[in-house]
Amino acid sequence: MQAYCFKCRAKRDIKNPTSVTLKNGRPATQGTCPICGTKVFRIGKG
């Protein structure tokens, strides 16, 4: 699964993805960028 990294300004594969649920009940995936280590976030089921 990929997410947009704001630091690299490109789509990157998510490293160490974890599933989270937002306050409104929507699923999301959270992890880190493999290149720079910044947190990346993607809303939606993966």
Secondary structure, 3 states (H helix, E strand, C coil): CEEEECCCCEEEECEEEEEEECCCCCEEEEEECCCCCCEEEEECCC
